[in-house]
Amino acid sequence: MRRSGAARVRDDAAPVFAALGDATRLRVVARLSAEGPLSITRLADGTDVSRQAVTKHLQVLASAGLVTGARDGRENVWTLERRGLQDARRILDAISREWDGTLARLRAYVES
């Protein structure tokens, strides 16, 4: 079975959406977006999530291409990879266009 371009893109994007599907990881992404690069210690401060758990969440986000970490002295500082989020948005836009087309065809069928 031949798959459409949008279906192939969605398959490639599954790790991104799986990573963003977790509330803690989504909060990490939101903080990095709002505050810029942060250390694991700063990401864990003020939350009920341990540094070890934050590290595991960051590894999932990094595997999905959403964040990168770099050494800064004794700490790892994590930065949001905007390209990963832009790719996710592009995929959601493609899905939205497909739905718009499907709904337009359904409406034309029902009205005919």
C-alpha positions in Angstrom: 0.0 0.0 0.0 1.4 3.4 -1.0 1.2 6.1 1.6 0.7 9.7 1.0 3.5 12.2 1.8 1.6 13.6 4.8 1.2 10.0 6.2 5.0 9.4 5.9 5.7 12.8 7.6 3.4 11.8 10.5 5.2 8.5 10.9 8.5 10.3 11.1 7.0 12.8 13.6 5.7 10.2 16.1 8.6 10.6 18.5 8.0 14.3 18.6 4.4 14.0 19.5 5.0 11.2 21.9 7.6 13.4 23.7 5.2 16.3 23.8 2.4 14.1 25.0 3.8 14.0 28.5 2.7 16.8 30.8 6.1 17.1 32.5 8.0 17.2 29.2 5.5 19.8 27.9 6.2 22.0 30.9 9.9 21.6 30.3 9.5 22.7 26.7 7.3 25.7 27.8 9.9 26.8 30.4 12.7 26.5 27.9 10.6 28.5 25.4 9.8 31.2 27.9 13.1 31.4 29.9 15.7 30.3 27.4 18.5 27.8 28.2 18.3 26.3 31.7 20.2 23.8 33.7 18.7 20.7 35.1 18.8 22.2 38.6 16.9 25.3 37.4 14.3 23.1 35.6 13.7 21.0 38.7 13.5 24.0 41.1 10.0 24.8 42.2 8.6 21.5 41.0 7.9 18.2 42.5 10.1 16.5 39.9 13.6 15.4 40.9 16.7 16.3 38.9 17.1 12.7 37.9 13.5 12.6 36.5 14.1 15.9 34.7 17.2 14.4 33.2 15.2 11.4 31.9 12.6 13.7 30.4 15.3 15.8 28.7 16.8 12.7 27.2 13.4 11.8 25.6 13.0 15.4 24.3 16.6 15.3 22.9 15.9 12.0 21.1 12.9 13.6 19.5 15.1 16.6 18.4 13.3 19.1 20.6 16.2 20.1 23.0 19.9 20.0 23.1 22.2 20.0 26.0 25.7 21.4 26.4 28.2 21.5 29.2 28.6 24.8 31.0 31.1 24.3 33.7 29.8 21.6 36.1 26.3 21.7 34.7 24.5 20.7 31.5 22.4 23.6 30.1 19.5 22.7 27.9 18.2 24.7 25.0 15.0 24.4 23.0 15.5 23.3 19.4 12.9 25.5 17.7 13.3 23.6 14.4 11.8 20.5 16.1 8.8 22.5 17.1 8.5 24.1 13.7 8.5 20.6 12.2 5.7 19.6 14.5 3.7 22.7 13.6 4.3 22.0 9.9 2.9 18.4 10.4 -0.1 19.7 12.3 -0.8 22.2 9.5 -0.6 19.4 6.9 -3.1 17.3 8.9 -5.4 20.3 9.3 -5.3 20.9 5.5 -6.2 17.2 5.0 -9.1 17.5 7.4 -10.3 20.7 5.7 -10.3 18.9 2.3 -12.1 15.9 3.7 -14.7 18.0 5.4 -15.2 20.1 2.2 -15.7 16.9 0.2 -18.2 15.6 2.8 -20.1 18.9 2.7 -20.2 18.8 -1.1 -21.5 15.2 -1.0 -24.1 15.9 1.6 -25.4 19.1 -0.2 -25.6 17.3 -3.6 
